[in-house]
Amino acid sequence: MACSKKPEAKPPQFEWLGHEVTASAYNSVFWQTDSISPSVAAWGDTLKPGMKCIAVSRDLIKMGLTHNTMVRIDTFPDTFYVKDKMHWKWKNRIDIYMGKDVKKAREWGKKRLQICYALPLDTIFTQNTLQ
C-alpha cells in the first residue's frame, strides 16, 4: 500500500489590508508627467500601455504601498502594482495608469473607492504563530 501524504497548506505570505481612497487616472503623455520622459515612472520603471499599475500619493507610501506592492481595486478584476509616485500635494489618492488613452482616463474621472493592498508578512513570526 502506497503512502499518500496530504499537501501541506502554505502559510500566507501577505496580509491584505483595505483602505478607501480617491482614485483618478493618468496617462504617459508629456503634459501630464515629466516632459522629458513621460513613460518613466518615479522608481525608474518604464510604463507601457496595457500595464496594470498605479501611482500613489506619498502618504500611502508611508502606509506600506511602496514600489511593486500588489493592489486590488474594487471596480477592476485585475491586480495592479505600485509603479509611480504622485506629487507631494496629493493625499490619500491613487492614479490608475491608462497608457496613452487620454479619453479613457477622462471618462474614468475621479471616484472614491476601496482598495486592498498586500503587505508581506514576516515569515519568522508567521511560522511561529501557525505552529
TITIVEX-572739 format. One record per residue (C-alpha): residue number from 0; residue in three letters; x, y, z. Coordinates in nm, 4 decimals, always signed. Example, Ala and Ser with C-alpha at 12.3 -4.5 7.8 and 13.67 -1.06 7.14 Angstrom:
2
<vexmi: 0 | marro: ALA | x: +1.2300 | y: -0.4500 | z: +0.7800>
<vexmi: 1 | marro: SER | x: +1.3670 | y: -0.1060 | z: +0.7140>
END
This chain:
131
<vexmi: 0 | marro: MET | x: +0.0000 | y: +0.0000 | z: +0.0000>
<vexmi: 1 | marro: ALA | x: +0.1424 | y: +0.3372 | z: -0.1039>
<vexmi: 2 | marro: CYS | x: +0.1588 | y: +0.6211 | z: +0.1429>
<vexmi: 3 | marro: SER | x: -0.0129 | y: +0.9345 | z: +0.0352>
<vexmi: 4 | marro: LYS | x: +0.0957 | y: +1.2497 | z: +0.2005>
<vexmi: 5 | marro: LYS | x: -0.1542 | y: +1.5309 | z: +0.2251>
<vexmi: 6 | marro: PRO | x: -0.0166 | y: +1.8500 | z: +0.0773>
<vexmi: 7 | marro: GLU | x: +0.0663 | y: +2.0946 | z: +0.3498>
<vexmi: 8 | marro: ALA | x: -0.1129 | y: +2.4244 | z: +0.3372>
<vexmi: 9 | marro: LYS | x: +0.1284 | y: +2.7067 | z: +0.2631>
<vexmi: 10 | marro: PRO | x: +0.1329 | y: +2.9791 | z: +0.5232>
<vexmi: 11 | marro: PRO | x: +0.0061 | y: +3.3136 | z: +0.3971>
<vexmi: 12 | marro: GLN | x: +0.2782 | y: +3.5332 | z: +0.2503>
<vexmi: 13 | marro: PHE | x: +0.0824 | y: +3.8581 | z: +0.2604>
<vexmi: 14 | marro: GLU | x: -0.1633 | y: +4.0365 | z: +0.4796>
<vexmi: 15 | marro: TRP | x: -0.4282 | y: +4.2156 | z: +0.2732>
<vexmi: 16 | marro: LEU | x: -0.5407 | y: +4.5486 | z: +0.4149>
<vexmi: 17 | marro: GLY | x: -0.8320 | y: +4.7602 | z: +0.2957>
<vexmi: 18 | marro: HIS | x: -0.8372 | y: +5.1356 | z: +0.2586>
<vexmi: 19 | marro: GLU | x: -1.0683 | y: +5.3913 | z: +0.0979>
<vexmi: 20 | marro: VAL | x: -0.9007 | y: +5.6335 | z: -0.1455>
<vexmi: 21 | marro: THR | x: -0.9818 | y: +5.8862 | z: -0.4123>
<vexmi: 22 | marro: ALA | x: -0.8917 | y: +5.7380 | z: -0.7498>
<vexmi: 23 | marro: SER | x: -0.8275 | y: +5.9171 | z: -1.0756>
<vexmi: 24 | marro: ALA | x: -0.6481 | y: +5.8125 | z: -1.3935>
<vexmi: 25 | marro: TYR | x: -0.3361 | y: +5.9259 | z: -1.5730>
<vexmi: 26 | marro: ASN | x: -0.1501 | y: +5.8736 | z: -1.8975>
<vexmi: 27 | marro: SER | x: +0.2112 | y: +5.8661 | z: -2.0128>
<vexmi: 28 | marro: VAL | x: +0.1910 | y: +6.1873 | z: -2.2123>
<vexmi: 29 | marro: PHE | x: +0.4330 | y: +6.4758 | z: -2.1720>
<vexmi: 30 | marro: TRP | x: +0.1803 | y: +6.7309 | z: -2.0426>
<vexmi: 31 | marro: GLN | x: +0.0667 | y: +6.5032 | z: -1.7570>
<vexmi: 32 | marro: THR | x: +0.4106 | y: +6.3846 | z: -1.6474>
<vexmi: 33 | marro: ASP | x: +0.7765 | y: +6.4732 | z: -1.6945>
<vexmi: 34 | marro: SER | x: +0.8013 | y: +6.6146 | z: -2.0465>
<vexmi: 35 | marro: ILE | x: +1.1473 | y: +6.4625 | z: -2.0987>
<vexmi: 36 | marro: SER | x: +1.0484 | y: +6.1024 | z: -2.0271>
<vexmi: 37 | marro: PRO | x: +0.6717 | y: +6.0610 | z: -1.9757>
<vexmi: 38 | marro: SER | x: +0.6911 | y: +5.6795 | z: -1.9776>
<vexmi: 39 | marro: VAL | x: +0.9467 | y: +5.6531 | z: -1.6971>
<vexmi: 40 | marro: ALA | x: +0.7864 | y: +5.6283 | z: -1.3529>
<vexmi: 41 | marro: ALA | x: +0.9256 | y: +5.7625 | z: -1.0250>
<vexmi: 42 | marro: TRP | x: +1.1007 | y: +5.4371 | z: -0.9273>
<vexmi: 43 | marro: GLY | x: +1.2541 | y: +5.4040 | z: -1.2751>
<vexmi: 44 | marro: ASP | x: +1.0057 | y: +5.1597 | z: -1.4293>
<vexmi: 45 | marro: THR | x: +0.9187 | y: +5.2116 | z: -1.7945>
<vexmi: 46 | marro: LEU | x: +0.5406 | y: +5.2221 | z: -1.8318>
<vexmi: 47 | marro: LYS | x: +0.3812 | y: +5.0712 | z: -2.1396>
<vexmi: 48 | marro: PRO | x: +0.0146 | y: +5.0799 | z: -2.2427>
<vexmi: 49 | marro: GLY | x: -0.1678 | y: +4.7766 | z: -2.1073>
<vexmi: 50 | marro: MET | x: +0.0334 | y: +4.7549 | z: -1.7849>
<vexmi: 51 | marro: LYS | x: -0.1744 | y: +4.7212 | z: -1.4692>
<vexmi: 52 | marro: CYS | x: -0.0095 | y: +4.9791 | z: -1.2498>
<vexmi: 53 | marro: ILE | x: -0.0899 | y: +5.2773 | z: -1.0326>
<vexmi: 54 | marro: ALA | x: +0.0719 | y: +5.5848 | z: -0.8865>
<vexmi: 55 | marro: VAL | x: +0.0164 | y: +5.6532 | z: -0.5166>
<vexmi: 56 | marro: SER | x: +0.0230 | y: +5.9663 | z: -0.3057>
<vexmi: 57 | marro: ARG | x: +0.3229 | y: +5.9857 | z: -0.0751>
<vexmi: 58 | marro: ASP | x: +0.1187 | y: +5.9422 | z: +0.2432>
<vexmi: 59 | marro: LEU | x: +0.0111 | y: +5.5987 | z: +0.1152>
<vexmi: 60 | marro: ILE | x: +0.3763 | y: +5.5008 | z: +0.0694>
<vexmi: 61 | marro: LYS | x: +0.4183 | y: +5.5525 | z: +0.4439>
<vexmi: 62 | marro: MET | x: +0.1283 | y: +5.3073 | z: +0.4960>
<vexmi: 63 | marro: GLY | x: +0.3141 | y: +5.0360 | z: +0.3040>
<vexmi: 64 | marro: LEU | x: +0.2065 | y: +5.0973 | z: -0.0578>
<vexmi: 65 | marro: THR | x: +0.5658 | y: +5.1034 | z: -0.1803>
<vexmi: 66 | marro: HIS | x: +0.7212 | y: +5.0072 | z: -0.5129>
<vexmi: 67 | marro: ASN | x: +0.5677 | y: +4.6880 | z: -0.6593>
<vexmi: 68 | marro: THR | x: +0.3042 | y: +4.6467 | z: -0.3860>
<vexmi: 69 | marro: MET | x: +0.0102 | y: +4.4424 | z: -0.5145>
<vexmi: 70 | marro: VAL | x: -0.3185 | y: +4.6349 | z: -0.5107>
<vexmi: 71 | marro: ARG | x: -0.6732 | y: +4.5219 | z: -0.5841>
<vexmi: 72 | marro: ILE | x: -0.9150 | y: +4.7946 | z: -0.6854>
<vexmi: 73 | marro: ASP | x: -1.2818 | y: +4.7232 | z: -0.6199>
<vexmi: 74 | marro: THR | x: -1.4046 | y: +4.8028 | z: -0.9712>
<vexmi: 75 | marro: PHE | x: -1.1368 | y: +4.6024 | z: -1.1573>
<vexmi: 76 | marro: PRO | x: -1.0849 | y: +4.2239 | z: -1.1735>
<vexmi: 77 | marro: ASP | x: -0.7056 | y: +4.2559 | z: -1.2129>
<vexmi: 78 | marro: THR | x: -0.4246 | y: +4.3032 | z: -0.9628>
<vexmi: 79 | marro: PHE | x: -0.2334 | y: +4.6280 | z: -1.0071>
<vexmi: 80 | marro: TYR | x: +0.1204 | y: +4.7109 | z: -0.8974>
<vexmi: 81 | marro: VAL | x: +0.2507 | y: +5.0346 | z: -0.7477>
<vexmi: 82 | marro: LYS | x: +0.4988 | y: +5.1734 | z: -1.0015>
<vexmi: 83 | marro: ASP | x: +0.4778 | y: +5.5502 | z: -0.9610>
<vexmi: 84 | marro: LYS | x: +0.4523 | y: +5.8279 | z: -0.7026>
<vexmi: 85 | marro: MET | x: +0.2230 | y: +6.1273 | z: -0.7176>
<vexmi: 86 | marro: HIS | x: +0.3090 | y: +6.4913 | z: -0.6467>
<vexmi: 87 | marro: TRP | x: +0.3545 | y: +6.5852 | z: -0.2800>
<vexmi: 88 | marro: LYS | x: +0.0330 | y: +6.7929 | z: -0.2823>
<vexmi: 89 | marro: TRP | x: -0.1946 | y: +6.4868 | z: -0.3157>
<vexmi: 90 | marro: LYS | x: -0.3165 | y: +6.2966 | z: -0.0094>
<vexmi: 91 | marro: ASN | x: -0.4940 | y: +5.9607 | z: +0.0125>
<vexmi: 92 | marro: ARG | x: -0.5049 | y: +5.9193 | z: -0.3661>
<vexmi: 93 | marro: ILE | x: -0.4176 | y: +5.6746 | z: -0.6372>
<vexmi: 94 | marro: ASP | x: -0.3859 | y: +5.7312 | z: -1.0107>
<vexmi: 95 | marro: ILE | x: -0.4675 | y: +5.4371 | z: -1.2353>
<vexmi: 96 | marro: TYR | x: -0.2384 | y: +5.4119 | z: -1.5364>
<vexmi: 97 | marro: MET | x: -0.4300 | y: +5.4117 | z: -1.8656>
<vexmi: 98 | marro: GLY | x: -0.1478 | y: +5.4131 | z: -2.1191>
<vexmi: 99 | marro: LYS | x: -0.1868 | y: +5.6907 | z: -2.3745>
<vexmi: 100 | marro: ASP | x: -0.5682 | y: +5.6778 | z: -2.3897>
<vexmi: 101 | marro: VAL | x: -0.6472 | y: +6.0261 | z: -2.2577>
<vexmi: 102 | marro: LYS | x: -1.0173 | y: +5.9914 | z: -2.3468>
<vexmi: 103 | marro: LYS | x: -1.0490 | y: +5.6750 | z: -2.1363>
<vexmi: 104 | marro: ALA | x: -0.8747 | y: +5.8460 | z: -1.8435>
<vexmi: 105 | marro: ARG | x: -1.1056 | y: +6.1473 | z: -1.8650>
<vexmi: 106 | marro: GLU | x: -1.4130 | y: +5.9219 | z: -1.8825>
<vexmi: 107 | marro: TRP | x: -1.2925 | y: +5.7408 | z: -1.5695>
<vexmi: 108 | marro: GLY | x: -1.2843 | y: +6.0737 | z: -1.3874>
<vexmi: 109 | marro: LYS | x: -1.2411 | y: +6.0773 | z: -1.0106>
<vexmi: 110 | marro: LYS | x: -1.4047 | y: +5.8326 | z: -0.7689>
<vexmi: 111 | marro: ARG | x: -1.3970 | y: +5.7319 | z: -0.4054>
<vexmi: 112 | marro: LEU | x: -1.3375 | y: +5.3604 | z: -0.3853>
<vexmi: 113 | marro: GLN | x: -1.1982 | y: +5.0773 | z: -0.1794>
<vexmi: 114 | marro: ILE | x: -0.8589 | y: +4.9212 | z: -0.2447>
<vexmi: 115 | marro: CYS | x: -0.6884 | y: +4.6225 | z: -0.0848>
<vexmi: 116 | marro: TYR | x: -0.3114 | y: +4.6082 | z: -0.0732>
<vexmi: 117 | marro: ALA | x: -0.0715 | y: +4.3298 | z: +0.0175>
<vexmi: 118 | marro: LEU | x: +0.1872 | y: +4.3720 | z: +0.2884>
<vexmi: 119 | marro: PRO | x: +0.4471 | y: +4.0944 | z: +0.3130>
<vexmi: 120 | marro: LEU | x: +0.4331 | y: +3.9008 | z: +0.6369>
<vexmi: 121 | marro: ASP | x: +0.7461 | y: +3.8405 | z: +0.8364>
<vexmi: 122 | marro: THR | x: +0.7841 | y: +3.4646 | z: +0.7929>
<vexmi: 123 | marro: ILE | x: +0.9668 | y: +3.4205 | z: +1.1234>
<vexmi: 124 | marro: PHE | x: +0.6650 | y: +3.5463 | z: +1.3176>
<vexmi: 125 | marro: THR | x: +0.4138 | y: +3.3831 | z: +1.0824>
<vexmi: 126 | marro: GLN | x: +0.5727 | y: +3.0364 | z: +1.1182>
<vexmi: 127 | marro: ASN | x: +0.5736 | y: +3.0645 | z: +1.4980>
<vexmi: 128 | marro: THR | x: +0.2055 | y: +3.1587 | z: +1.5186>
<vexmi: 129 | marro: LEU | x: +0.0947 | y: +2.8782 | z: +1.2835>
<vexmi: 130 | marro: GLN | x: +0.2564 | y: +2.6017 | z: +1.4912>
END
